[in-house]
Amino acid sequence: EHKLVLVGLDNAGKTTILYQLLLGEAVHTRPTIGSNVEEVVWRNLRFVMWDLGGQQSLRSAWNTYYTNS
């Protein structure tokens, strides 16, 4: 199992990337408040992926995820 954190500015496409990998298709998304967590299997590798909201008010919480990924 591999752990991956997706961080970046708001509206950068983090959630779109997560669900493209998970579902294999583009989905309509809304701004992430908090996080989305999904397990993605790609080429026989298993990833637990955290998609963290990119709003300025949420960025201070990003570092709490780094030590666990």
Protein Blocks (a to p, Z undefined) as FASTA:
>chain_A
ZZddddddehiommmmmmmmmnopacdddddehiadddddeehiacddddddfbfklmmm
mmmmmmmZZ
